Amino acid sequence: MNPSAILLLKNTIRLLRPIAVITSSVVIIFSGVFPLFAYYDLPKGVLSAVSLLLLVGCFMIHGALTHALNDYTDYLSGTDQHSPAYLSGGSRVIQEGRIAPQTLKWIGYGLAIGLLVIAGVLALLGYYPLALLLVIGVWGAASYSMPPLRFSYIPLAGEWLSTFPSAFFLGLAGVWIMLGDFPEWAVQNAVINALYCIAWVMIHHIPDLAADQQASPVKRTSVVWSVAMFGPKYSSLPAIVYMILIGLCALWLGTDRLWAAIGVAVITIVSIFLIVRTDIQDAEQVTACEKKLLLIAMITAIWLGIFI
């Protein structure tokens, strides 16, 4: 492989941030697809093809598209330049001179347009679930980062109008395509996994607090809003609130999914314990906490996929 190809591969991997995508989005797919393999009599070849398609789409949207648009927007506002850049602060491809800002912009725009064209073709061919899933994925990435919406810069909006729909429908995608329906276990899994995704993203924002506050425009994440309302000690409050919502979902699972409910309850307690024990003034401690939460996110998705 020639040096140019190696450099391109390295930059692509850096932009994709595959570990983050695997520990968040890929396990959400598993949580919805594994039960179809284990508990349903479905054609395994078709199910495998659908799973592969979802994985490719996941890396295209939650990896390349989301990171390209978010990195470009945060470069313009200046927040990434001041980030401590542990797990936060974007992929750093701009800051390290790997990809020029305008190039990254057109990578994002090109991917978004290309995916919407594919969605249009799929709709014309009658593959409505696939088409709508692509549109939701592009919406999540574009609305989160790009003006005029730029929901990641507005408290609660980034979570509920961008991240949640994208993660929720990713969890339902395999079931929707294969069954054409939404069984309750699938909706439960998708809701809990999406909430956990939001919760660790709230921890992800804590090291960037100062950088987000001095960005132009100010990146008023829910973490920034919480600190402005209640003080610096409350930067972890949004994450704890989302963890409590996850804990309440254990009641929804009830006795019908007793082992799943017990697992969610234990996971919630452990997660809150980790967050409360973290020194939120220490960026390295917060990053260590985020890594643990990412691992727990994987365990949660796998646990819910097994015990339906």
Phi, psi and omega per residue, in radians:
M1 nan 2.283 -3.094
N2 -1.310 2.808 -3.061
P3 -0.996 -0.636 -3.128
S4 -1.133 -0.716 3.126
A5 -1.172 -0.682 3.114
I6 -1.109 -0.762 3.131
L7 -1.099 -0.740 3.119
L8 -1.073 -0.747 3.139
L9 -1.109 -0.770 -3.136
K10 -1.091 -0.758 -3.127
N11 -1.172 -0.645 3.120
T12 -1.132 -0.790 3.125
I13 -1.095 -0.712 3.131
R14 -1.089 -0.743 3.133
L15 -1.166 -0.739 -3.088
L16 -1.137 -0.556 -3.051
R17 0.876 1.080 -2.982
P18 -1.018 -0.597 -3.138
I19 -1.095 -0.764 3.122
A20 -1.120 -0.704 -3.140
V21 -1.164 -0.732 -3.124
I22 -1.138 -0.813 -3.053
T23 -1.292 -0.225 3.100
S24 -1.991 -1.200 -2.988
S25 -1.308 -0.760 -3.070
V26 -1.109 -0.699 -3.140
V27 -1.213 -0.468 3.046
I28 -1.132 -0.695 3.059
I29 -1.071 -0.799 3.126
F30 -0.978 -0.765 -3.084
S31 -1.052 -0.507 3.124
G32 -1.648 -0.466 -3.040
V33 -1.631 -0.660 -3.086
F34 -0.952 -0.774 3.109
P35 -1.032 -0.524 3.112
L36 -1.173 -0.641 3.063
F37 -1.228 -0.733 -2.962
A38 -1.491 -0.594 -2.946
Y39 -2.119 -0.016 -3.125
Y40 -2.119 2.594 3.082
D41 -1.629 1.466 -3.110
L42 -2.141 2.681 3.108
P43 -1.052 2.033 -3.045
K44 -1.139 -0.565 3.117
G45 -1.133 -0.808 3.125
V46 -1.127 -0.752 -3.137
L47 -1.101 -0.684 3.098
S48 -1.139 -0.705 3.130
A49 -1.133 -0.718 3.113
V50 -1.124 -0.731 3.130
S51 -1.077 -0.757 3.121
L52 -1.117 -0.718 3.119
L53 -1.075 -0.733 3.121
L54 -1.140 -0.670 3.110
L55 -1.111 -0.767 3.117
V56 -1.091 -0.808 3.122
G57 -1.088 -0.647 3.124
C58 -1.071 -0.810 -3.140
F59 -1.225 -0.577 3.112
M60 -1.182 -0.771 -3.034
I61 -1.579 -0.981 -3.083
H62 -1.336 -0.322 3.092
G63 -1.677 -1.355 -3.007
A64 -1.192 -0.952 -3.039
L65 -1.128 -0.906 -3.105
T66 -1.033 -0.802 -3.085
H67 -1.242 -0.641 3.123
A68 -1.098 -0.853 -3.115
L69 -1.197 -0.707 -3.118
N70 -1.202 -0.738 3.115
D71 -1.082 -0.731 -3.121
Y72 -1.155 -0.795 -3.136
T73 -1.117 -0.766 -3.131
D74 -1.235 -0.426 3.019
Y75 -1.187 -0.762 -3.124
L76 -1.122 -0.694 -3.113
S77 -1.370 -0.332 3.085
G78 1.622 -0.032 -3.052
T79 -1.194 -0.678 -3.123
D80 -1.150 -0.504 -3.140
Q81 -1.143 -0.472 -3.089
H82 -1.827 0.048 -3.141
S83 -1.246 2.547 3.050
P84 -1.168 -0.292 2.971
A85 1.023 0.891 2.942
Y86 -1.532 -1.630 2.977
L87 -1.593 -0.302 -3.100
S88 -1.621 -3.048 3.082
G89 1.432 0.355 3.097
G90 1.343 -3.013 -3.111
S91 -1.373 -0.260 3.136
R92 1.257 0.218 -3.125
V93 -1.152 -0.535 3.087
I94 -1.325 -0.858 -3.065
Q95 -1.076 -0.546 -3.132
E96 -1.609 0.077 3.095
G97 1.268 0.359 -3.125
R98 -1.371 -0.718 3.140
I99 -2.359 2.295 3.132
A100 -1.196 2.573 -3.117
P101 -0.936 -0.813 -3.114
Q102 -1.147 -0.611 3.084
T103 -1.106 -0.762 3.130
L104 -1.117 -0.671 3.098
K105 -1.020 -0.831 -3.087
W106 -1.323 -0.416 2.973
I107 -1.088 -0.832 3.129
G108 -1.101 -0.854 -3.139
Y109 -1.085 -0.743 -3.121
G110 -1.102 -0.760 3.108
L111 -1.101 -0.777 -3.127
A112 -1.058 -0.819 -3.139
I113 -1.127 -0.779 -3.140
G114 -1.051 -0.754 -3.131
L115 -1.196 -0.621 3.101
L116 -1.214 -0.625 3.058
V117 -1.103 -0.776 3.100
I118 -1.062 -0.719 3.115
A119 -1.070 -0.716 3.111
G120 -1.097 -0.744 3.114
V121 -1.106 -0.762 3.131
L122 -1.080 -0.677 3.117
A123 -1.137 -0.721 3.111
L124 -1.111 -0.551 3.124
L125 -1.469 -0.063 3.087
G126 1.637 0.109 3.128
Y127 -1.602 1.214 -2.999
Y128 -1.139 -0.753 3.113
P129 -1.026 -0.786 3.130
L130 -1.082 -0.746 -3.138
A131 -1.090 -0.796 -3.103
L132 -1.186 -0.645 3.105
L133 -1.085 -0.700 3.091
L134 -1.127 -0.750 -3.141
V135 -1.091 -0.740 3.131
I136 -1.113 -0.715 3.119
G137 -1.097 -0.792 3.112
V138 -1.146 -0.727 3.091
W139 -0.994 -0.822 -3.111
G140 -1.023 -0.796 -3.114
A141 -1.213 -0.797 -3.064
A142 -1.262 -0.782 -3.102
S143 -1.192 -0.502 -3.135
Y144 -1.192 -0.635 -2.965
S145 -2.000 -0.669 -2.891
M146 -1.622 2.436 3.008
P147 -1.139 2.684 0.130
P148 -1.466 -0.168 -3.079
L149 -1.333 -1.117 3.061
R150 0.816 0.990 -3.024
F151 -1.158 -0.383 3.119
S152 -1.137 -0.263 3.133
Y153 -1.665 0.124 -3.113
I154 -2.206 2.220 -3.129
P155 -0.942 2.368 3.117
L156 1.252 -0.561 -3.064
A157 -1.114 -0.770 -3.134
G158 -1.042 -0.668 -3.141
E159 -1.242 -0.902 -2.933
W160 -1.550 -0.483 -3.114
L161 -1.698 -0.289 -3.105
S162 -2.122 -1.097 -3.031
T163 -1.161 -0.847 -3.071
F164 -1.062 -0.891 3.131
P165 -1.025 -0.697 -3.114
S166 -1.130 -0.834 -3.127
A167 -1.238 -0.689 -3.118
F168 -1.079 -0.863 -3.102
F169 -1.292 -0.420 3.005
L170 -1.117 -0.691 3.106
G171 -1.176 -0.527 3.141
L172 -1.561 -0.199 -2.947
A173 -0.987 -0.900 -3.089
G174 -1.065 -0.738 3.136
V175 -1.141 -0.758 -3.117
W176 -1.089 -0.789 -3.115
I177 -1.172 -0.739 -3.037
M178 -1.451 -0.614 -3.056
L179 -1.871 -0.379 -3.063
G180 1.185 0.337 -3.074
D181 -2.581 3.004 -3.137
F182 -2.214 1.468 3.077
P183 -1.037 2.674 -3.032
E184 -1.040 -0.680 -3.126
W185 -1.045 -0.644 -3.116
A186 -1.206 -0.707 3.110
V187 -1.136 -0.747 3.118
Q188 -1.047 -0.852 3.129
N189 -1.029 -0.784 -3.090
A190 -1.123 -0.723 3.136
V191 -1.132 -0.845 -3.086
I192 -1.135 -0.777 3.136
N193 -1.129 -0.681 3.120
A194 -1.160 -0.709 3.105
L195 -1.122 -0.694 3.139
Y196 -1.179 -0.640 3.081
C197 -1.031 -0.782 3.124
I198 -1.131 -0.710 -3.096
A199 -1.054 -0.793 -3.132
W200 -1.286 -0.458 3.043
V201 -1.119 -0.603 3.092
M202 -1.108 -0.684 3.053
I203 -1.174 -0.664 3.125
H204 -0.999 -0.564 -3.094
H205 -1.396 -0.302 -3.033
I206 -1.076 -0.833 3.127
P207 -1.075 -0.398 -3.119
D208 -1.580 0.142 -3.037
L209 -0.931 -0.942 -3.113
A210 -1.118 -0.703 3.132
A211 -1.121 -0.721 3.137
D212 -1.172 -0.612 -3.130
Q213 -1.186 -0.539 -3.113
Q214 -1.736 0.122 3.085
A215 -1.221 2.828 3.117
S216 -2.318 1.835 0.017
P217 -1.231 2.824 3.115
V218 -1.053 2.316 3.090
K219 -1.506 1.564 -3.047
R220 -1.498 1.264 3.029
T221 -1.142 2.993 3.083
S222 -1.095 -0.507 3.089
V223 -1.168 -0.817 3.104
V224 -1.071 -0.747 3.117
W225 -1.079 -0.766 -3.121
S226 -1.081 -0.740 3.123
V227 -1.159 -0.710 3.123
A228 -1.119 -0.604 -3.094
M229 -1.431 -0.731 -2.949
F230 -2.100 -0.211 3.133
G231 1.940 2.879 -3.037
P232 -1.027 -0.515 -3.105
K233 -1.180 -0.223 -3.037
Y234 -1.824 0.373 3.134
S235 -1.169 -0.421 3.129
S236 -1.569 -0.017 -3.105
L237 -1.007 -0.814 3.131
P238 -0.993 -0.732 3.137
A239 -1.103 -0.718 -3.136
I240 -1.149 -0.709 3.108
V241 -1.044 -0.766 3.131
Y242 -1.177 -0.608 3.076
M243 -1.122 -0.674 3.098
I244 -1.109 -0.697 3.085
L245 -1.065 -0.686 3.093
I246 -1.108 -0.759 3.110
G247 -1.033 -0.686 3.115
L248 -1.124 -0.476 3.108
C249 -1.126 -0.392 3.076
A250 -1.044 -0.598 3.087
L251 -1.167 -0.632 3.100
W252 -1.120 -0.727 3.119
L253 -1.119 -0.697 3.028
G254 1.022 -2.728 -3.105
T255 -1.364 -0.307 3.108
D256 -1.122 -0.559 3.089
R257 -2.244 1.099 -2.987
L258 -1.028 -0.825 -3.112
W259 -1.154 -0.649 3.077
A260 -1.116 -0.744 -3.137
A261 -1.113 -0.759 3.111
I262 -1.080 -0.766 3.127
G263 -1.054 -0.771 -3.141
V264 -1.123 -0.717 3.129
A265 -1.095 -0.802 3.138
V266 -1.120 -0.772 3.141
I267 -1.063 -0.699 3.121
T268 -1.104 -0.812 -3.132
I269 -1.083 -0.813 -3.140
V270 -1.081 -0.756 -3.112
S271 -1.110 -0.802 3.118
I272 -1.107 -0.702 3.100
F273 -1.028 -0.777 3.128
L274 -1.107 -0.721 -3.119
I275 -1.167 -0.805 -3.104
V276 -1.114 -0.615 -3.109
R277 -1.350 -0.221 -3.083
T278 -1.384 2.343 3.033
D279 -1.357 1.805 -3.022
I280 -1.219 -0.179 3.078
Q281 -1.477 -0.208 -3.097
D282 -1.822 1.856 -3.064
A283 -1.042 -0.612 3.141
E284 -1.190 -0.695 3.086
Q285 -1.135 -0.723 3.125
V286 -1.093 -0.715 3.111
T287 -1.112 -0.716 3.097
A288 -1.093 -0.690 3.084
C289 -1.102 -0.755 3.137
E290 -1.063 -0.718 3.113
K291 -1.063 -0.731 3.124
K292 -1.145 -0.688 3.125
L293 -1.167 -0.615 3.067
L294 -1.104 -0.709 3.083
L295 -1.119 -0.740 3.121
I296 -1.156 -0.596 3.082
A297 -1.046 -0.717 3.094
M298 -1.119 -0.789 3.138
I299 -1.077 -0.739 3.140
T300 -1.037 -0.873 -3.110
A301 -1.091 -0.750 3.134
I302 -1.150 -0.777 3.140
W303 -1.031 -0.822 -3.141
L304 -1.143 -0.579 3.117
G305 -1.217 -0.526 -3.119
I306 -1.415 -0.774 -3.049
F307 -1.785 1.456 3.121
I308 -1.780 nan nan
